[in-house]
Amino acid sequence: MDAQPRLPGRAQDLRGLKLLVGGLGALVVLGTALVIGVIIHRLYAKPPAPSMPAPVPGAPATLPTLTNRLPAGDSIKSIAAAGASLAIWVTGPDGDQILLLNPVTGQLSLAVSK
């Protein structure tokens, strides 16, 4: 018949272990489904619309026009944002210079000259 006798306490201990393993397995499945759901949501989510900057008090309502022209032989090599201003790299026969332009007021100033 049965070679090994069954112990009643031992079967009860294994039942608890089986419940623990099953519960942890369910948590793994739910966690994986959550991660996949978040990834899919982020792939198909529309990016938020960019917000318009608030108008500066005292600033002109129209875009400023620059009355200063570049001298003959000068050319713009690059334009980059520099905080609230635009940095404009200008090259010419006199050398390189970086001009700062405030786009709100249209004020142009010399930052660096080589």
N, C-alpha and C positions, 0 to 999 in steps of 0.2 A: 503494500500500500504506500503510504506516504513515508518517504525516507526521512524527511526533516519535519519535526513538529512545528506547527504554526504558533507564533506567540501573539496573543491578542494586543498587547501594547505596541508592538512593532508595526503592525498594519495601520494603527491610528497615526503613528508618526509619519509614515509615508503619505498618508492622505493629506496631511497638512502641507507637506513638501510639494505634492502635486498641485494643490491649490495655489501655492506661492508661485510656482513656475508658470502656471497658466495665467495668473494675474499679471506677472511681469511680461509674459509674451503678448498679452493684450495691450499693455502699455507701449511696448515696442511697435506694434502694428498701428496704434492710434498716433503715436509720435511721428512715425514715417508718413502716415496719411496727412498729418498736419503740415509737415515740412513740404511735401509735394504740393499741397493746396496753396501754401504761401508762395511757392515758386511760380506756380501757374498764375496766381492772382497778380503777382508783380510783372510777369511777362505781358499780360493783356491789359494792365491798368494804364489809363491815359495819364500822361504827365500833367501836372497842374499848369494852368495858364500863367504865363509870366505876369507879374504885377507891374503896373506902370508906376514910375517914381512920382512922389508927390511934388507938385510945383513949388518952387522956392519963392517965398514972398519977395516982391520987388523985382523979380526976373521978368524979362520981356516975354510977351505971349507968343511971339513968332520966333522961329529959329534965327540966330544971329548970322549975319553975313560978314565975312572977313574982307576988309578993304585992303589989307596988306597983301601984296603979291610977292612971289618969290623972285629974286633977282635972276637975270639971265644966266644960264649955266647951272643953277641950283636945281636939285631934284629931290623928291621925297623918297627915301629908301624904305621907311617902315613907320607904322603907327601902332601904338599900344596903349592900353588903359593904364593910367597911373593914379590910382585912387579915384577922386572925383574929376580928374583932368585927363586929357589925352596927351601922350608924349609923342612928338613927331620928330623923327630922325631925318635931318636934311643934310645932303652932301652937295658940295660945290667946289669951285676953284679956290675959294678961301679956306676950305677945310670942312670938317663935320661939325654940326651943332644939333642940339636937342632943344626943341621948343615945347613949351607947355601951353596947351589950349584949354581954357575953361569953356566947355560946351554950353553952359547956361548963359554966361555973360558975353562970351565971344572974346574975352581978354586973352591976349597972346603974350607970353613972356619967355625970355631966354633962360634955359636951365643950365646947359653945359655947352661950352664951345671948345673945340680942339684946335 
